[in-house]
Amino acid sequence: MGEAVHTSPTIGSNVEEVIWRNIHFIMWDVGGQESLRASWSSYYTHTQFVILTHRWQIQACCALTGEGIEKGLEWIASSIT
């Protein structure tokens, strides 16, 4: 947080690590196109657990100022703890 991050459509995968309140989130954004789905299992090799949720929240945030990101991370942390 506190830095500008360039984003683009996912081709293959993107990974980002965020530490929030001593919880380490390693977030994988894997391409959702049907042609890429067969490769999803390769991302989970040696993984301790995967959180898959259908609960969602629309969280407004600003990529330039970071406003709203902390609230979104707080929602994720409270959903898994």
N, C-alpha and C positions, 0 to 999 in steps of 0.2 A: 504494500500500500504506500501511497505517497509518490508513486512514479507513474509515468504515462506508459500505457501498454497498447501496442498496435494490434488490432484484431482483423481477421479476415476469415472467409468461409473455411470450414474444416475440410482439408483434404488429407486423409490419413488420420493423424491425431495431433492434439496439442495437450501438453501437460503443464500444470502449474502447482507449486507447493505454497500453501498459506499456513502460517501458524497463528492461531487465534485462541487466547486463553489457555495456553499450553496444550491445545489439540492440534495435531499436525494433519492438515487436509492435503492429500495429494489428489488433485482433481484432473481427471482425464476427460477430454472432450473428443470422443471418437466420432468419426463421420457416420451419419445416420443413413446414408444412401444404401439401398439394398445390396449393391455390388460390394460394399465394404463390410457388411454384417458378418460374413464368414470369418473375418479376421479378428473379431471382437475377443474371442477366447484367448488369443495370444497375449492380450494385455493383462490378463489375470494370473499368469504364471507366477507362482510363489507369493501370491497375495494372501494375507491373513483373513480378510473378510471384505465383502463388497456391500455397500449400502445402496439398495435400489428402492426408490420410493415413488409412489404415484401422487403423494401429497405435493402441493406446489403453492407457491406464493409469488405474486407479481410484486416485485420490489423496484421502485423507481431508484435509479442511481445515475450519477454523472461520471463519465469516464475521465473528464478533465479535473474535477475537484475531488472525486472519491465520495461525494455526499451520497449517503444511502447504503454504501457497501458494508459498514459496520452493522447496521440494522439487519441486512441480509445474512451476514455471517452469524449473527446472534440467533436468528431464526434457525439456521442449519444446526448450530451447536445445540440448541434446546431441543431440536427434533431427534438428535441421536444420543443425548445423554439422559 
